[in-house]
Amino acid sequence: MPHINYPASGILVVEGFINTGNGPTTISLTRVAPLNNIGVIPEPGADVQVESERGVSFKLSETGGGNYSIDQIALDSSQKYRVRIRTSNGKEYLSALTEVKITPPIDTVGFDTASDHLTIYVSTHDDRNKSVYYEWYYSETWKYLAYAFSNFKYTSLGIESRDILDADTLYNCWSSDQSNDILLASSENLSSDVISKFPVQTVSYFSSNRMRVRYSILVKQIVLTKDWYEWKQQLKKNTEQLGSIFDAQPSETGGNITCLTDTTERVIGFIGCTSEIEKRIFISRSQIPNVFVSTGYETCAADTVKPGFYSLFEDGSDLIISQAVVPPGIVVGYMGASVECMQCSLHGGTTVEPDFW
């Protein structure tokens, strides 16, 4: 293990922003873990408040996992705001006062298709020429299906037809994921404040089942101040652009938060003040080229179980697909496959259809 000057309590990491729009303000507090630890260490029991430069404060409620939140705050765009944090060990932290940024609407969230993938992009502009520095993040949801539809089930009475709702629950699933890249763009060197077709996500047809049935992406957009944008750029270099001899060397990532009780203590994070705009689109399988799309069940196969061996279905390790029939309509057995192939929720998704779907 390399020798690192690491404080016993860990380094406080502050994430989030003061939301001036219609949504809640959420601040996340965690501790940097030692190199031999896996996962994040949440910081519970803190007192977190949003403050204006005139001393008006708004207290955030702890929601678990080191997260603190408050519903929509009525903020004055002519003032500056900051976040004050008091942790359970008695230390106090304060972010720098920052101006309020107003995020313009998203013009378009669209996509371009290729032979093996599609690229999702976002376009926006600001007629006031005051936005300049942009960031995006997204959440994506897609529907996928099990290997086959289970029409029958094994019971103490033998093989019976499966209820259609029960069969649908086995067959239809939805999975979700969130962006983990830092997506930044600037119009600083352009003649107008316009961002055109900035790529936010690439979806492969072959290595993912996202495009098997229907896919949706919710893109969120915020505007940053110049110093906030530059800090995000440094963070991006330190987390995403290291590893080759041509990449930049890692550098210190601080932010605009200081510890008032110990000015030598390192804190990681930058709290800005901005509004959030979002836009959702749906993409169906019929909207992409007629090419192979991964199902996630390429290794699955069905087999015939003949009379006298139906007890193979008894323990639930295999599920029944359909009757095996030979001309002229004689049932000679049942087709089945493993439960991993027939129960879609075992592939990490949920059987509950999202409200927006």
Number of C-alpha atoms within 10 A of each C-alpha: 5 5 5 8 6 11 11 7 10 15 17 23 21 24 16 18 21 27 25 22 18 13 15 17 21 19 23 21 23 20 18 19 16 15 9 6 9 8 8 14 17 17 19 18 14 21 16 26 22 22 20 18 12 9 9 11 16 15 15 20 17 19 13 13 14 19 22 23 19 20 13 14 16 11 17 11 14 7 13 18 25 23 25 19 21 17 16 12 9 9 13 18 20 20 22 17 19 22 17 23 20 21 23 19 16 19 14 15 21 17 18 13 14 11 12 15 18 18 17 20 18 22 16 19 20 18 10 10 13 15 23 23 22 20 16 21 19 20 15 19 20 24 24 24 23 24 24 22 20 25 18 21 20 20 11 8 6 11 16 12 13 15 12 13 9 11 18 18 17 23 21 20 23 22 21 17 11 12 14 10 14 16 19 20 15 18 17 14 8 10 8 14 19 18 20 13 17 18 16 20 20 14 17 18 22 16 13 13 22 27 26 20 16 19 23 20 21 16 23 17 21 25 28 25 20 15 15 18 21 14 18 21 15 17 20 16 17 18 12 13 15 14 12 8 7 8 12 12 12 14 10 9 15 16 21 19 24 21 19 14 11 11 10 9 12 17 22 19 21 22 23 28 28 22 21 22 19 15 16 16 15 15 17 14 14 11 11 19 15 9 10 11 21 16 20 20 17 9 8 13 13 16 14 16 20 13 11 8 11 15 15 14 21 16 9 13 12 19 29 29 21 18 17 17 13 10 6 6 8 10 13 14 19 22 20 25 22 18 18 17 26 26 25 25 21 14 15 10 17 17 17 11 12 13 5 6 12
